Amino acid sequence: MERAIDMGFRDVESLKRYLRIGMGPCQGRYCVPIVLGILSRKLGVPVEKLSYVAIRPPLEPVPVRLFLRVKKDV
């Protein structure tokens, strides 16, 4: 990640897109604060001055039944 910052990715949103931060199992709960801390240190900016990642809901709601395995009566 530090290499990405050195390459010019200097905000959380661009780092998120480049490194896929927040797209794993924790969904950003653990990794984003760590990224903010590293970015803060590398740029010499207080964490409070950095923006948090934008939260984007799905483009279209998906019914839960699509995720369930349902037996069809024949």
Phi and psi in radians as a Rosetta constraint file:
Dihedral C 1 N 2 CA 2 C 2 CIRCULARHARMONIC -1.079 0.35
Dihedral N 2 CA 2 C 2 N 3 CIRCULARHARMONIC -0.593 0.35
Dihedral C 2 N 3 CA 3 C 3 CIRCULARHARMONIC -1.119 0.35
Dihedral N 3 CA 3 C 3 N 4 CIRCULARHARMONIC -0.698 0.35
Dihedral C 3 N 4 CA 4 C 4 CIRCULARHARMONIC -1.096 0.35
Dihedral N 4 CA 4 C 4 N 5 CIRCULARHARMONIC -0.704 0.35
Dihedral C 4 N 5 CA 5 C 5 CIRCULARHARMONIC -1.107 0.35
Dihedral N 5 CA 5 C 5 N 6 CIRCULARHARMONIC -0.749 0.35
Dihedral C 5 N 6 CA 6 C 6 CIRCULARHARMONIC -1.131 0.35
Dihedral N 6 CA 6 C 6 N 7 CIRCULARHARMONIC -0.479 0.35
Dihedral C 6 N 7 CA 7 C 7 CIRCULARHARMONIC -1.333 0.35
Dihedral N 7 CA 7 C 7 N 8 CIRCULARHARMONIC -0.201 0.35
Dihedral C 7 N 8 CA 8 C 8 CIRCULARHARMONIC 2.102 0.35
Dihedral N 8 CA 8 C 8 N 9 CIRCULARHARMONIC -0.050 0.35
Dihedral C 8 N 9 CA 9 C 9 CIRCULARHARMONIC -1.399 0.35
Dihedral N 9 CA 9 C 9 N 10 CIRCULARHARMONIC 1.760 0.35
Dihedral C 9 N 10 CA 10 C 10 CIRCULARHARMONIC -2.039 0.35
Dihedral N 10 CA 10 C 10 N 11 CIRCULARHARMONIC 0.302 0.35
Dihedral C 10 N 11 CA 11 C 11 CIRCULARHARMONIC -2.476 0.35
Dihedral N 11 CA 11 C 11 N 12 CIRCULARHARMONIC 2.797 0.35
Dihedral C 11 N 12 CA 12 C 12 CIRCULARHARMONIC -1.105 0.35
Dihedral N 12 CA 12 C 12 N 13 CIRCULARHARMONIC -0.672 0.35
Dihedral C 12 N 13 CA 13 C 13 CIRCULARHARMONIC -1.107 0.35
Dihedral N 13 CA 13 C 13 N 14 CIRCULARHARMONIC -0.778 0.35
Dihedral C 13 N 14 CA 14 C 14 CIRCULARHARMONIC -1.201 0.35
Dihedral N 14 CA 14 C 14 N 15 CIRCULARHARMONIC -0.652 0.35
Dihedral C 14 N 15 CA 15 C 15 CIRCULARHARMONIC -1.120 0.35
Dihedral N 15 CA 15 C 15 N 16 CIRCULARHARMONIC -0.689 0.35
Dihedral C 15 N 16 CA 16 C 16 CIRCULARHARMONIC -1.043 0.35
Dihedral N 16 CA 16 C 16 N 17 CIRCULARHARMONIC -0.794 0.35
Dihedral C 16 N 17 CA 17 C 17 CIRCULARHARMONIC -1.206 0.35
Dihedral N 17 CA 17 C 17 N 18 CIRCULARHARMONIC -0.692 0.35
Dihedral C 17 N 18 CA 18 C 18 CIRCULARHARMONIC -1.284 0.35
Dihedral N 18 CA 18 C 18 N 19 CIRCULARHARMONIC -0.749 0.35
Dihedral C 18 N 19 CA 19 C 19 CIRCULARHARMONIC -1.843 0.35
Dihedral N 19 CA 19 C 19 N 20 CIRCULARHARMONIC -0.043 0.35
Dihedral C 19 N 20 CA 20 C 20 CIRCULARHARMONIC 1.108 0.35
Dihedral N 20 CA 20 C 20 N 21 CIRCULARHARMONIC 0.625 0.35
Dihedral C 20 N 21 CA 21 C 21 CIRCULARHARMONIC -1.155 0.35
Dihedral N 21 CA 21 C 21 N 22 CIRCULARHARMONIC 2.372 0.35
Dihedral C 21 N 22 CA 22 C 22 CIRCULARHARMONIC 1.476 0.35
Dihedral N 22 CA 22 C 22 N 23 CIRCULARHARMONIC 0.111 0.35
Dihedral C 22 N 23 CA 23 C 23 CIRCULARHARMONIC -1.894 0.35
Dihedral N 23 CA 23 C 23 N 24 CIRCULARHARMONIC 0.172 0.35
Dihedral C 23 N 24 CA 24 C 24 CIRCULARHARMONIC -1.699 0.35
Dihedral N 24 CA 24 C 24 N 25 CIRCULARHARMONIC -2.836 0.35
Dihedral C 24 N 25 CA 25 C 25 CIRCULARHARMONIC -1.020 0.35
Dihedral N 25 CA 25 C 25 N 26 CIRCULARHARMONIC -0.580 0.35
Dihedral C 25 N 26 CA 26 C 26 CIRCULARHARMONIC -1.405 0.35
Dihedral N 26 CA 26 C 26 N 27 CIRCULARHARMONIC -0.203 0.35
Dihedral C 26 N 27 CA 27 C 27 CIRCULARHARMONIC 0.949 0.35
Dihedral N 27 CA 27 C 27 N 28 CIRCULARHARMONIC 0.520 0.35
Dihedral C 27 N 28 CA 28 C 28 CIRCULARHARMONIC 1.630 0.35
Dihedral N 28 CA 28 C 28 N 29 CIRCULARHARMONIC -0.102 0.35
Dihedral C 28 N 29 CA 29 C 29 CIRCULARHARMONIC -1.102 0.35
Dihedral N 29 CA 29 C 29 N 30 CIRCULARHARMONIC -0.619 0.35
Dihedral C 29 N 30 CA 30 C 30 CIRCULARHARMONIC -1.861 0.35
Dihedral N 30 CA 30 C 30 N 31 CIRCULARHARMONIC -0.690 0.35
Dihedral C 30 N 31 CA 31 C 31 CIRCULARHARMONIC -1.335 0.35
Dihedral N 31 CA 31 C 31 N 32 CIRCULARHARMONIC -0.631 0.35
Dihedral C 31 N 32 CA 32 C 32 CIRCULARHARMONIC -1.102 0.35
Dihedral N 32 CA 32 C 32 N 33 CIRCULARHARMONIC -0.786 0.35
Dihedral C 32 N 33 CA 33 C 33 CIRCULARHARMONIC -1.057 0.35
Dihedral N 33 CA 33 C 33 N 34 CIRCULARHARMONIC -0.613 0.35
Dihedral C 33 N 34 CA 34 C 34 CIRCULARHARMONIC -1.148 0.35
Dihedral N 34 CA 34 C 34 N 35 CIRCULARHARMONIC -0.782 0.35
Dihedral C 34 N 35 CA 35 C 35 CIRCULARHARMONIC -1.055 0.35
Dihedral N 35 CA 35 C 35 N 36 CIRCULARHARMONIC -0.755 0.35
Dihedral C 35 N 36 CA 36 C 36 CIRCULARHARMONIC -1.054 0.35
Dihedral N 36 CA 36 C 36 N 37 CIRCULARHARMONIC -0.703 0.35
Dihedral C 36 N 37 CA 37 C 37 CIRCULARHARMONIC -1.119 0.35
Dihedral N 37 CA 37 C 37 N 38 CIRCULARHARMONIC -0.766 0.35
Dihedral C 37 N 38 CA 38 C 38 CIRCULARHARMONIC -1.162 0.35
Dihedral N 38 CA 38 C 38 N 39 CIRCULARHARMONIC -0.777 0.35
Dihedral C 38 N 39 CA 39 C 39 CIRCULARHARMONIC -1.081 0.35
Dihedral N 39 CA 39 C 39 N 40 CIRCULARHARMONIC -0.725 0.35
Dihedral C 39 N 40 CA 40 C 40 CIRCULARHARMONIC -1.038 0.35
Dihedral N 40 CA 40 C 40 N 41 CIRCULARHARMONIC -0.820 0.35
Dihedral C 40 N 41 CA 41 C 41 CIRCULARHARMONIC -1.117 0.35
Dihedral N 41 CA 41 C 41 N 42 CIRCULARHARMONIC -0.802 0.35
Dihedral C 41 N 42 CA 42 C 42 CIRCULARHARMONIC -1.150 0.35
Dihedral N 42 CA 42 C 42 N 43 CIRCULARHARMONIC -0.642 0.35
Dihedral C 42 N 43 CA 43 C 43 CIRCULARHARMONIC -1.619 0.35
Dihedral N 43 CA 43 C 43 N 44 CIRCULARHARMONIC -0.203 0.35
Dihedral C 43 N 44 CA 44 C 44 CIRCULARHARMONIC 1.225 0.35
Dihedral N 44 CA 44 C 44 N 45 CIRCULARHARMONIC 0.562 0.35
Dihedral C 44 N 45 CA 45 C 45 CIRCULARHARMONIC -2.073 0.35
Dihedral N 45 CA 45 C 45 N 46 CIRCULARHARMONIC 2.393 0.35
Dihedral C 45 N 46 CA 46 C 46 CIRCULARHARMONIC -1.056 0.35
Dihedral N 46 CA 46 C 46 N 47 CIRCULARHARMONIC 2.524 0.35
Dihedral C 46 N 47 CA 47 C 47 CIRCULARHARMONIC -0.968 0.35
Dihedral N 47 CA 47 C 47 N 48 CIRCULARHARMONIC -0.631 0.35
Dihedral C 47 N 48 CA 48 C 48 CIRCULARHARMONIC -1.091 0.35
Dihedral N 48 CA 48 C 48 N 49 CIRCULARHARMONIC -0.392 0.35
Dihedral C 48 N 49 CA 49 C 49 CIRCULARHARMONIC -1.507 0.35
Dihedral N 49 CA 49 C 49 N 50 CIRCULARHARMONIC -0.208 0.35
Dihedral C 49 N 50 CA 50 C 50 CIRCULARHARMONIC -1.537 0.35
Dihedral N 50 CA 50 C 50 N 51 CIRCULARHARMONIC 2.519 0.35
Dihedral C 50 N 51 CA 51 C 51 CIRCULARHARMONIC -1.460 0.35
Dihedral N 51 CA 51 C 51 N 52 CIRCULARHARMONIC 2.631 0.35
Dihedral C 51 N 52 CA 52 C 52 CIRCULARHARMONIC -1.471 0.35
Dihedral N 52 CA 52 C 52 N 53 CIRCULARHARMONIC 2.861 0.35
Dihedral C 52 N 53 CA 53 C 53 CIRCULARHARMONIC -1.179 0.35
Dihedral N 53 CA 53 C 53 N 54 CIRCULARHARMONIC 2.563 0.35
Dihedral C 53 N 54 CA 54 C 54 CIRCULARHARMONIC -1.306 0.35
Dihedral N 54 CA 54 C 54 N 55 CIRCULARHARMONIC 2.356 0.35
Dihedral C 54 N 55 CA 55 C 55 CIRCULARHARMONIC -1.659 0.35
Dihedral N 55 CA 55 C 55 N 56 CIRCULARHARMONIC 2.178 0.35
Dihedral C 55 N 56 CA 56 C 56 CIRCULARHARMONIC -2.085 0.35
Dihedral N 56 CA 56 C 56 N 57 CIRCULARHARMONIC 2.057 0.35
Dihedral C 56 N 57 CA 57 C 57 CIRCULARHARMONIC -1.254 0.35
Dihedral N 57 CA 57 C 57 N 58 CIRCULARHARMONIC 2.882 0.35
Dihedral C 57 N 58 CA 58 C 58 CIRCULARHARMONIC -0.971 0.35
Dihedral N 58 CA 58 C 58 N 59 CIRCULARHARMONIC 2.640 0.35
Dihedral C 58 N 59 CA 59 C 59 CIRCULARHARMONIC -1.113 0.35
Dihedral N 59 CA 59 C 59 N 60 CIRCULARHARMONIC -0.606 0.35
Dihedral C 59 N 60 CA 60 C 60 CIRCULARHARMONIC -2.471 0.35
Dihedral N 60 CA 60 C 60 N 61 CIRCULARHARMONIC 2.289 0.35
Dihedral C 60 N 61 CA 61 C 61 CIRCULARHARMONIC -1.028 0.35
Dihedral N 61 CA 61 C 61 N 62 CIRCULARHARMONIC 2.495 0.35
Dihedral C 61 N 62 CA 62 C 62 CIRCULARHARMONIC -2.058 0.35
Dihedral N 62 CA 62 C 62 N 63 CIRCULARHARMONIC 2.240 0.35
Dihedral C 62 N 63 CA 63 C 63 CIRCULARHARMONIC -1.108 0.35
Dihedral N 63 CA 63 C 63 N 64 CIRCULARHARMONIC 2.450 0.35
Dihedral C 63 N 64 CA 64 C 64 CIRCULARHARMONIC -1.053 0.35
Dihedral N 64 CA 64 C 64 N 65 CIRCULARHARMONIC -0.595 0.35
Dihedral C 64 N 65 CA 65 C 65 CIRCULARHARMONIC -1.011 0.35
Dihedral N 65 CA 65 C 65 N 66 CIRCULARHARMONIC -0.394 0.35
Dihedral C 65 N 66 CA 66 C 66 CIRCULARHARMONIC -1.211 0.35
Dihedral N 66 CA 66 C 66 N 67 CIRCULARHARMONIC -0.371 0.35
Dihedral C 66 N 67 CA 67 C 67 CIRCULARHARMONIC -1.652 0.35
Dihedral N 67 CA 67 C 67 N 68 CIRCULARHARMONIC -0.166 0.35
Dihedral C 67 N 68 CA 68 C 68 CIRCULARHARMONIC -1.625 0.35
Dihedral N 68 CA 68 C 68 N 69 CIRCULARHARMONIC 2.510 0.35
Dihedral C 68 N 69 CA 69 C 69 CIRCULARHARMONIC -1.550 0.35
Dihedral N 69 CA 69 C 69 N 70 CIRCULARHARMONIC 1.918 0.35
Dihedral C 69 N 70 CA 70 C 70 CIRCULARHARMONIC -1.960 0.35
Dihedral N 70 CA 70 C 70 N 71 CIRCULARHARMONIC 2.280 0.35
Dihedral C 70 N 71 CA 71 C 71 CIRCULARHARMONIC -1.378 0.35
Dihedral N 71 CA 71 C 71 N 72 CIRCULARHARMONIC 2.324 0.35
Dihedral C 71 N 72 CA 72 C 72 CIRCULARHARMONIC -1.660 0.35
Dihedral N 72 CA 72 C 72 N 73 CIRCULARHARMONIC 2.384 0.35
Dihedral C 72 N 73 CA 73 C 73 CIRCULARHARMONIC -1.313 0.35
Dihedral N 73 CA 73 C 73 N 74 CIRCULARHARMONIC 2.362 0.35
